[in-house]
């Protein structure tokens, strides 16, 4: 966990809809449970608004990392499939060793 001296406070513009969504999620047991799972920390219903927003930010960053990793793995898999297909094309064009006997 980061030490207090590593903490920086930033201003975060929130719309009325953002505030409604956050208030709903904060009151919801299910949303709090999912947020706890995503962040790996206990989310106290009475926690400060700043700590709740930090937990939401952590969950969002985790989701972004996971999506980026998925995209990277998908690209690697596609590249592997292309390489495999190319090797198969080359192998089909190759004259078998026994053909020259």
N, CA, C and O atoms as CSV, one atom per row, in Angstrom:
chain,resi,resn,atom,element,x,y,z
A,1,UNK,N,N,0.839,-1.184,0.000
A,1,UNK,CA,C,0.000,0.000,0.000
A,1,UNK,C,C,0.882,1.244,0.000
A,1,UNK,O,O,1.962,1.242,0.591
A,2,UNK,N,N,0.437,2.280,-0.645
A,2,UNK,CA,C,1.221,3.516,-0.728
A,2,UNK,C,C,1.234,4.212,0.628
A,2,UNK,O,O,0.274,4.145,1.396
A,3,UNK,N,N,2.342,4.877,0.895
A,3,UNK,CA,C,2.439,5.658,2.108
A,3,UNK,C,C,1.733,6.988,1.899
A,3,UNK,O,O,1.513,7.412,0.764
A,4,UNK,N,N,1.381,7.638,2.987
A,4,UNK,CA,C,0.643,8.897,2.915
A,4,UNK,C,C,1.401,9.951,2.122
A,4,UNK,O,O,0.782,10.761,1.432
A,5,UNK,N,N,2.723,9.959,2.206
A,5,UNK,CA,C,3.485,11.002,1.498
A,5,UNK,C,C,3.450,10.811,-0.019
A,5,UNK,O,O,3.763,11.735,-0.770
A,6,UNK,N,N,3.068,9.602,-0.472
A,6,UNK,CA,C,2.955,9.333,-1.904
A,6,UNK,C,C,1.579,9.707,-2.449
A,6,UNK,O,O,1.346,9.620,-3.655
A,7,UNK,N,N,0.684,10.117,-1.586
A,7,UNK,CA,C,-0.684,10.415,-1.979
A,7,UNK,C,C,-0.786,11.840,-2.511
A,7,UNK,O,O,-0.265,12.787,-1.922
A,8,UNK,N,N,-1.469,11.961,-3.638
A,8,UNK,CA,C,-1.720,13.271,-4.234
A,8,UNK,C,C,-3.226,13.415,-4.384
A,8,UNK,O,O,-3.894,12.485,-4.834
A,9,UNK,N,N,-3.756,14.539,-4.022
A,9,UNK,CA,C,-5.189,14.785,-4.164
A,9,UNK,C,C,-5.431,15.571,-5.434
A,9,UNK,O,O,-4.801,16.601,-5.675
A,10,UNK,N,N,-6.348,15.076,-6.242
A,10,UNK,CA,C,-6.695,15.718,-7.506
A,10,UNK,C,C,-8.162,16.113,-7.489
A,10,UNK,O,O,-8.980,15.500,-6.802
A,11,UNK,N,N,-8.475,17.129,-8.244
A,11,UNK,CA,C,-9.857,17.545,-8.418
A,11,UNK,C,C,-10.490,16.636,-9.469
A,11,UNK,O,O,-9.868,16.339,-10.490
A,12,UNK,N,N,-11.702,16.202,-9.227
A,12,UNK,CA,C,-12.383,15.308,-10.154
A,12,UNK,C,C,-13.760,15.881,-10.481
A,12,UNK,O,O,-14.641,15.907,-9.621
A,13,UNK,N,N,-13.950,16.339,-11.717
A,13,UNK,CA,C,-15.262,16.871,-12.083
A,13,UNK,C,C,-16.276,15.734,-12.202
A,13,UNK,O,O,-16.030,14.750,-12.901
A,14,UNK,N,N,-17.397,15.866,-11.531
A,14,UNK,CA,C,-18.464,14.860,-11.571
A,14,UNK,C,C,-19.771,15.531,-11.974
A,14,UNK,O,O,-20.117,16.605,-11.480
A,15,UNK,N,N,-20.480,14.881,-12.872
A,15,UNK,CA,C,-21.786,15.399,-13.281
A,15,UNK,C,C,-22.826,14.980,-12.250
A,15,UNK,O,O,-22.546,14.181,-11.357
A,16,UNK,N,N,-24.010,15.520,-12.384
A,16,UNK,CA,C,-25.111,15.135,-11.490
A,16,UNK,C,C,-25.409,13.642,-11.642
A,16,UNK,O,O,-25.705,12.957,-10.663
A,17,UNK,N,N,-25.328,13.146,-12.880
A,17,UNK,CA,C,-25.558,11.713,-13.121
A,17,UNK,C,C,-24.473,10.868,-12.455
A,17,UNK,O,O,-24.763,9.811,-11.896
A,18,UNK,N,N,-23.224,11.333,-12.514
A,18,UNK,CA,C,-22.128,10.625,-11.841
A,18,UNK,C,C,-22.404,10.525,-10.344
A,18,UNK,O,O,-22.254,9.461,-9.744
A,19,UNK,N,N,-22.809,11.642,-9.753
A,19,UNK,CA,C,-23.078,11.670,-8.315
A,19,UNK,C,C,-24.234,10.735,-7.944
A,19,UNK,O,O,-24.175,10.042,-6.928
A,20,UNK,N,N,-25.283,10.720,-8.772
A,20,UNK,CA,C,-26.410,9.806,-8.520
A,20,UNK,C,C,-25.955,8.357,-8.598
A,20,UNK,O,O,-26.297,7.539,-7.744
A,21,UNK,N,N,-25.172,8.047,-9.646
A,21,UNK,CA,C,-24.685,6.672,-9.814
A,21,UNK,C,C,-23.813,6.258,-8.640
A,21,UNK,O,O,-23.965,5.159,-8.105
A,22,UNK,N,N,-22.907,7.127,-8.242
A,22,UNK,CA,C,-22.014,6.806,-7.129
A,22,UNK,C,C,-22.791,6.618,-5.830
A,22,UNK,O,O,-22.504,5.705,-5.056
A,23,UNK,N,N,-23.779,7.487,-5.591
A,23,UNK,CA,C,-24.590,7.364,-4.371
A,23,UNK,C,C,-25.350,6.042,-4.382
A,23,UNK,O,O,-25.426,5.363,-3.359
A,24,UNK,N,N,-25.916,5.671,-5.538
A,24,UNK,CA,C,-26.640,4.412,-5.639
A,24,UNK,C,C,-25.702,3.233,-5.391
A,24,UNK,O,O,-26.024,2.323,-4.627
A,25,UNK,N,N,-24.539,3.259,-6.045
A,25,UNK,CA,C,-23.578,2.161,-5.890
A,25,UNK,C,C,-23.086,2.055,-4.456
A,25,UNK,O,O,-22.881,0.957,-3.938
A,26,UNK,N,N,-22.902,3.178,-3.835
A,26,UNK,CA,C,-22.409,3.179,-2.460
A,26,UNK,C,C,-23.427,2.581,-1.499
A,26,UNK,O,O,-23.044,1.916,-0.536
A,27,UNK,N,N,-24.706,2.801,-1.739
A,27,UNK,CA,C,-25.768,2.236,-0.882
A,27,UNK,C,C,-26.035,0.771,-1.192
A,27,UNK,O,O,-26.545,0.042,-0.342
A,28,UNK,N,N,-25.699,0.334,-2.393
A,28,UNK,CA,C,-26.006,-1.014,-2.839
A,28,UNK,C,C,-25.019,-2.034,-2.271
A,28,UNK,O,O,-23.809,-1.915,-2.466
A,29,UNK,N,N,-25.539,-3.021,-1.578
A,29,UNK,CA,C,-24.700,-4.089,-1.032
A,29,UNK,C,C,-24.013,-4.850,-2.161
A,29,UNK,O,O,-22.839,-5.202,-2.053
A,30,UNK,N,N,-24.740,-5.102,-3.235
A,30,UNK,CA,C,-24.191,-5.867,-4.352
A,30,UNK,C,C,-23.044,-5.118,-5.033
A,30,UNK,O,O,-22.003,-5.710,-5.319
A,31,UNK,N,N,-23.223,-3.838,-5.291
A,31,UNK,CA,C,-22.156,-3.050,-5.915
A,31,UNK,C,C,-20.932,-2.991,-5.001
A,31,UNK,O,O,-19.800,-3.117,-5.467
A,32,UNK,N,N,-21.160,-2.800,-3.711
A,32,UNK,CA,C,-20.042,-2.762,-2.766
A,32,UNK,C,C,-19.296,-4.092,-2.749
A,32,UNK,O,O,-18.067,-4.110,-2.680
A,33,UNK,N,N,-20.033,-5.215,-2.813
A,33,UNK,CA,C,-19.413,-6.538,-2.817
A,33,UNK,C,C,-18.535,-6.707,-4.058
A,33,UNK,O,O,-17.403,-7.181,-3.968
A,34,UNK,N,N,-19.070,-6.315,-5.215
A,34,UNK,CA,C,-18.307,-6.428,-6.459
A,34,UNK,C,C,-17.077,-5.519,-6.418
A,34,UNK,O,O,-15.995,-5.911,-6.854
A,35,UNK,N,N,-17.246,-4.325,-5.901
A,35,UNK,CA,C,-16.120,-3.389,-5.786
A,35,UNK,C,C,-15.041,-3.969,-4.863
A,35,UNK,O,O,-13.847,-3.834,-5.134
A,36,UNK,N,N,-15.466,-4.607,-3.781
A,36,UNK,CA,C,-14.503,-5.246,-2.878
A,36,UNK,C,C,-13.758,-6.367,-3.593
A,36,UNK,O,O,-12.548,-6.518,-3.424
A,37,UNK,N,N,-14.474,-7.147,-4.387
A,37,UNK,CA,C,-13.835,-8.229,-5.143
A,37,UNK,C,C,-12.822,-7.671,-6.142
A,37,UNK,O,O,-11.718,-8.196,-6.281
A,38,UNK,N,N,-13.209,-6.610,-6.828
A,38,UNK,CA,C,-12.339,-6.041,-7.861
A,38,UNK,C,C,-11.093,-5.388,-7.277
A,38,UNK,O,O,-10.024,-5.445,-7.885
A,39,UNK,N,N,-11.218,-4.772,-6.110
A,39,UNK,CA,C,-10.087,-4.051,-5.533
A,39,UNK,C,C,-9.327,-4.882,-4.507
A,39,UNK,O,O,-8.175,-4.583,-4.194
A,40,UNK,N,N,-9.966,-5.923,-3.986
A,40,UNK,CA,C,-9.314,-6.739,-2.960
A,40,UNK,C,C,-9.232,-6.050,-1.615
A,40,UNK,O,O,-8.402,-6.407,-0.779
A,41,UNK,N,N,-10.086,-5.064,-1.402
A,41,UNK,CA,C,-10.090,-4.358,-0.116
A,41,UNK,C,C,-11.504,-4.305,0.440
A,41,UNK,O,O,-12.481,-4.387,-0.305
A,42,UNK,N,N,-11.601,-4.169,1.746
A,42,UNK,CA,C,-12.910,-4.001,2.379
A,42,UNK,C,C,-13.399,-2.585,2.118
A,42,UNK,O,O,-12.663,-1.615,2.296
A,43,UNK,N,N,-14.626,-2.484,1.703
A,43,UNK,CA,C,-15.223,-1.166,1.459
A,43,UNK,C,C,-16.257,-0.933,2.556
A,43,UNK,O,O,-17.321,-1.551,2.573
A,44,UNK,N,N,-15.926,-0.053,3.445
A,44,UNK,CA,C,-16.827,0.276,4.546
A,44,UNK,C,C,-17.939,1.181,4.018
A,44,UNK,O,O,-17.656,2.195,3.380
A,45,UNK,N,N,-19.203,0.827,4.277
A,45,UNK,CA,C,-20.303,1.685,3.795
A,45,UNK,C,C,-20.210,3.114,4.332
A,45,UNK,O,O,-20.747,4.048,3.736
A,46,UNK,N,N,-19.527,3.272,5.455
A,46,UNK,CA,C,-19.382,4.605,6.055
A,46,UNK,C,C,-18.056,5.267,5.676
A,46,UNK,O,O,-17.699,6.300,6.243
A,47,UNK,N,N,-17.329,4.687,4.729
A,47,UNK,CA,C,-16.044,5.253,4.309
A,47,UNK,C,C,-16.250,6.632,3.701
A,47,UNK,O,O,-17.346,6.978,3.261
A,48,UNK,N,N,-15.191,7.400,3.685
A,48,UNK,CA,C,-15.284,8.740,3.118
A,48,UNK,C,C,-15.553,8.651,1.613
A,48,UNK,O,O,-15.275,7.641,0.967
A,49,UNK,N,N,-16.094,9.727,1.092
A,49,UNK,CA,C,-16.374,9.784,-0.338
A,49,UNK,C,C,-15.075,9.636,-1.138
A,49,UNK,O,O,-15.054,8.991,-2.186
A,50,UNK,N,N,-14.000,10.235,-0.637
A,50,UNK,CA,C,-12.715,10.152,-1.328
A,50,UNK,C,C,-12.217,8.709,-1.384
A,50,UNK,O,O,-11.725,8.272,-2.424
A,51,UNK,N,N,-12.337,7.961,-0.281
A,51,UNK,CA,C,-11.861,6.576,-0.335
A,51,UNK,C,C,-12.746,5.720,-1.209
A,51,UNK,O,O,-12.260,4.787,-1.848
A,52,UNK,N,N,-14.046,6.016,-1.255
A,52,UNK,CA,C,-14.924,5.264,-2.149
A,52,UNK,C,C,-14.569,5.564,-3.611
A,52,UNK,O,O,-14.498,4.648,-4.430
A,53,UNK,N,N,-14.348,6.826,-3.934
A,53,UNK,CA,C,-13.948,7.191,-5.292
A,53,UNK,C,C,-12.613,6.551,-5.658
A,53,UNK,O,O,-12.414,6.136,-6.800
A,54,UNK,N,N,-11.706,6.471,-4.699
A,54,UNK,CA,C,-10.421,5.823,-4.958
A,54,UNK,C,C,-10.624,4.339,-5.285
A,54,UNK,O,O,-9.976,3.804,-6.184
A,55,UNK,N,N,-11.523,3.683,-4.554
A,55,UNK,CA,C,-11.810,2.265,-4.824
A,55,UNK,C,C,-12.416,2.103,-6.216
A,55,UNK,O,O,-12.076,1.163,-6.935
A,56,UNK,N,N,-13.303,3.008,-6.596
A,56,UNK,CA,C,-13.905,2.950,-7.935
A,56,UNK,C,C,-12.821,3.163,-8.999
A,56,UNK,O,O,-12.816,2.486,-10.027
A,57,UNK,N,N,-11.914,4.097,-8.752
A,57,UNK,CA,C,-10.809,4.337,-9.675
A,57,UNK,C,C,-9.937,3.083,-9.800
A,57,UNK,O,O,-9.573,2.688,-10.907
A,58,UNK,N,N,-9.606,2.464,-8.674
A,58,UNK,CA,C,-8.802,1.237,-8.702
A,58,UNK,C,C,-9.494,0.146,-9.516
A,58,UNK,O,O,-8.856,-0.538,-10.316
A,59,UNK,N,N,-10.797,-0.014,-9.310
A,59,UNK,CA,C,-11.554,-1.030,-10.052
A,59,UNK,C,C,-11.541,-0.716,-11.545
A,59,UNK,O,O,-11.398,-1.616,-12.372
A,60,UNK,N,N,-11.690,0.543,-11.881
A,60,UNK,CA,C,-11.652,0.945,-13.291
A,60,UNK,C,C,-10.291,0.694,-13.919
A,60,UNK,O,O,-10.203,0.213,-15.048
A,61,UNK,N,N,-9.231,1.018,-13.189
A,61,UNK,CA,C,-7.883,0.776,-13.701
A,61,UNK,C,C,-7.625,-0.714,-13.883
A,61,UNK,O,O,-6.998,-1.127,-14.859
A,62,UNK,N,N,-8.107,-1.516,-12.943
A,62,UNK,CA,C,-7.958,-2.970,-13.053
A,62,UNK,C,C,-8.687,-3.481,-14.290
A,62,UNK,O,O,-8.151,-4.296,-15.041
A,63,UNK,N,N,-9.914,-2.999,-14.498
A,63,UNK,CA,C,-10.688,-3.421,-15.672
A,63,UNK,C,C,-9.990,-3.004,-16.969
A,63,UNK,O,O,-9.971,-3.767,-17.935
A,64,UNK,N,N,-9.419,-1.802,-16.993
A,64,UNK,CA,C,-8.684,-1.342,-18.185
A,64,UNK,C,C,-7.471,-2.221,-18.463
A,64,UNK,O,O,-7.224,-2.610,-19.605
A,65,UNK,N,N,-6.719,-2.529,-17.411
A,65,UNK,CA,C,-5.545,-3.397,-17.590
A,65,UNK,C,C,-5.959,-4.759,-18.136
A,65,UNK,O,O,-5.330,-5.286,-19.053
A,66,UNK,N,N,-7.024,-5.325,-17.563
A,66,UNK,CA,C,-7.483,-6.639,-18.010
A,66,UNK,C,C,-7.909,-6.610,-19.475
A,66,UNK,O,O,-7.588,-7.524,-20.234
A,67,UNK,N,N,-8.628,-5.569,-19.871
A,67,UNK,CA,C,-9.062,-5.452,-21.278
A,67,UNK,C,C,-7.859,-5.292,-22.198
A,67,UNK,O,O,-7.826,-5.882,-23.278
A,68,UNK,N,N,-6.871,-4.501,-21.782
A,68,UNK,CA,C,-5.668,-4.312,-22.598
A,68,UNK,C,C,-4.911,-5.628,-22.730
A,68,UNK,O,O,-4.408,-5.949,-23.806
A,69,UNK,N,N,-4.828,-6.391,-21.641
A,69,UNK,CA,C,-4.157,-7.688,-21.700
A,69,UNK,C,C,-4.910,-8.638,-22.627
A,69,UNK,O,O,-4.294,-9.350,-23.420
A,70,UNK,N,N,-6.238,-8.651,-22.531
A,70,UNK,CA,C,-7.048,-9.497,-23.409
A,70,UNK,C,C,-6.797,-9.155,-24.875
A,70,UNK,O,O,-6.645,-10.040,-25.718
A,71,UNK,N,N,-6.756,-7.856,-25.161
A,71,UNK,CA,C,-6.514,-7.421,-26.541
A,71,UNK,C,C,-5.121,-7.857,-26.992
A,71,UNK,O,O,-4.941,-8.292,-28.129
A,72,UNK,N,N,-4.145,-7.741,-26.108
A,72,UNK,CA,C,-2.790,-8.166,-26.437
A,72,UNK,C,C,-2.713,-9.664,-26.680
A,72,UNK,O,O,-2.068,-10.112,-27.629
A,73,UNK,N,N,-3.376,-10.446,-25.819
A,73,UNK,CA,C,-3.384,-11.895,-26.001
A,73,UNK,C,C,-4.102,-12.279,-27.289
A,73,UNK,O,O,-3.677,-13.198,-27.989
A,74,UNK,N,N,-5.179,-11.584,-27.601
A,74,UNK,CA,C,-5.907,-11.868,-28.842
A,74,UNK,C,C,-5.025,-11.572,-30.053
A,74,UNK,O,O,-5.027,-12.328,-31.025
A,75,UNK,N,N,-4.279,-10.481,-29.996
A,75,UNK,CA,C,-3.373,-10.139,-31.106
A,75,UNK,C,C,-2.271,-11.183,-31.236
A,75,UNK,O,O,-1.909,-11.572,-32.346
A,76,UNK,N,N,-1.737,-11.639,-30.101
A,76,UNK,CA,C,-0.703,-12.673,-30.144
A,76,UNK,C,C,-1.267,-13.977,-30.708
A,76,UNK,O,O,-0.599,-14.661,-31.483
A,77,UNK,N,N,-2.483,-14.317,-30.323
A,77,UNK,CA,C,-3.115,-15.543,-30.826
A,77,UNK,C,C,-3.351,-15.448,-32.330
A,77,UNK,O,O,-3.117,-16.411,-33.060
A,78,UNK,N,N,-3.811,-14.294,-32.790
A,78,UNK,CA,C,-4.037,-14.107,-34.227
A,78,UNK,C,C,-2.725,-14.211,-34.987
A,78,UNK,O,O,-2.674,-14.801,-36.067
A,79,UNK,N,N,-1.666,-13.640,-34.428
A,79,UNK,CA,C,-0.353,-13.708,-35.073
A,79,UNK,C,C,0.122,-15.159,-35.114
A,79,UNK,O,O,0.682,-15.606,-36.115
A,80,UNK,N,N,-0.102,-15.888,-34.030
A,80,UNK,CA,C,0.289,-17.295,-33.986
A,80,UNK,C,C,-0.484,-18.098,-35.024
A,80,UNK,O,O,0.078,-18.964,-35.694
A,81,UNK,N,N,-1.778,-17.807,-35.154
A,81,UNK,CA,C,-2.594,-18.507,-36.155
A,81,UNK,C,C,-2.090,-18.202,-37.560
A,81,UNK,O,O,-2.021,-19.094,-38.406
A,82,UNK,N,N,-1.737,-16.932,-37.811
A,82,UNK,CA,C,-1.204,-16.553,-39.124
A,82,UNK,C,C,0.094,-17.301,-39.410
A,82,UNK,O,O,0.305,-17.786,-40.521
A,83,UNK,N,N,0.959,-17.390,-38.405
A,83,UNK,CA,C,2.237,-18.083,-38.566
A,83,UNK,C,C,2.011,-19.569,-38.834
A,83,UNK,O,O,2.659,-20.156,-39.701
A,84,UNK,N,N,1.094,-20.168,-38.088
A,84,UNK,CA,C,0.785,-21.590,-38.278
A,84,UNK,C,C,0.224,-21.831,-39.673
A,84,UNK,O,O,0.614,-22.784,-40.347
A,85,UNK,N,N,-0.687,-20.973,-40.104
A,85,UNK,CA,C,-1.279,-21.116,-41.438
A,85,UNK,C,C,-0.204,-20.978,-42.521
A,85,UNK,O,O,-0.219,-21.715,-43.508
A,86,UNK,N,N,0.722,-20.041,-42.339
A,86,UNK,CA,C,1.801,-19.848,-43.316
A,86,UNK,C,C,2.698,-21.084,-43.360
A,86,UNK,O,O,3.082,-21.528,-44.442
A,87,UNK,N,N,3.033,-21.640,-42.209
A,87,UNK,CA,C,3.854,-22.858,-42.182
A,87,UNK,C,C,3.145,-24.008,-42.893
A,87,UNK,O,O,3.775,-24.792,-43.602
A,88,UNK,N,N,1.834,-24.101,-42.698
A,88,UNK,CA,C,1.083,-25.168,-43.360
A,88,UNK,C,C,1.072,-24.966,-44.874
A,88,UNK,O,O,1.190,-25.938,-45.620
A,89,UNK,N,N,0.934,-23.717,-45.346
A,89,UNK,CA,C,0.962,-23.437,-46.788
A,89,UNK,C,C,2.317,-23.815,-47.378
A,89,UNK,O,O,2.384,-24.425,-48.445
A,90,UNK,N,N,3.386,-23.456,-46.689
A,90,UNK,CA,C,4.725,-23.776,-47.164
A,90,UNK,C,C,4.921,-25.285,-47.191
A,90,UNK,O,O,5.478,-25.821,-48.149
A,91,UNK,N,N,4.477,-25.960,-46.173
A,91,UNK,CA,C,4.638,-27.418,-46.101
A,91,UNK,C,C,3.875,-28.111,-47.228
A,91,UNK,O,O,4.348,-29.111,-47.767
A,92,UNK,N,N,2.707,-27.597,-47.587
A,92,UNK,CA,C,1.924,-28.205,-48.673
A,92,UNK,C,C,2.611,-28.029,-50.024
A,92,UNK,O,O,2.480,-28.883,-50.900
A,93,UNK,N,N,3.342,-26.925,-50.200
A,93,UNK,CA,C,4.025,-26.666,-51.470
A,93,UNK,C,C,5.359,-27.400,-51.577
A,93,UNK,O,O,5.896,-27.576,-52.671
A,94,UNK,N,N,5.874,-27.815,-50.457
A,94,UNK,CA,C,7.184,-28.477,-50.439
A,94,UNK,C,C,7.082,-29.842,-51.115
A,94,UNK,O,O,6.121,-30.581,-50.896
A,95,UNK,N,N,8.053,-30.163,-51.917
A,95,UNK,CA,C,8.100,-31.466,-52.585
A,95,UNK,C,C,8.601,-32.477,-51.567
A,95,UNK,O,O,9.629,-32.253,-50.929
A,96,UNK,N,N,7.889,-33.584,-51.407
A,96,UNK,CA,C,8.316,-34.578,-50.425
A,96,UNK,C,C,9.669,-35.167,-50.805
A,96,UNK,O,O,10.015,-35.247,-51.984
A,97,UNK,N,N,10.429,-35.578,-49.797
A,97,UNK,CA,C,11.755,-36.163,-50.025
A,97,UNK,C,C,11.687,-37.382,-50.937
A,97,UNK,O,O,12.597,-37.586,-51.741
A,98,UNK,N,N,10.681,-38.166,-50.842
A,98,UNK,CA,C,10.571,-39.403,-51.608
A,98,UNK,C,C,10.227,-39.153,-53.077
A,98,UNK,O,O,10.330,-40.063,-53.900
A,99,UNK,N,N,9.814,-37.913,-53.416
A,99,UNK,CA,C,9.405,-37.621,-54.785
A,99,UNK,C,C,10.586,-37.639,-55.763
A,99,UNK,O,O,10.390,-37.887,-56.953
A,100,UNK,N,N,11.794,-37.384,-55.287
A,100,UNK,CA,C,12.971,-37.333,-56.160
A,100,UNK,C,C,13.664,-38.683,-56.297
A,100,UNK,O,O,14.731,-38.747,-56.906
A,101,UNK,N,N,13.117,-39.740,-55.768
A,101,UNK,CA,C,13.763,-41.046,-55.826
A,101,UNK,C,C,13.513,-41.731,-57.132
A,101,UNK,O,O,13.988,-42.846,-57.346
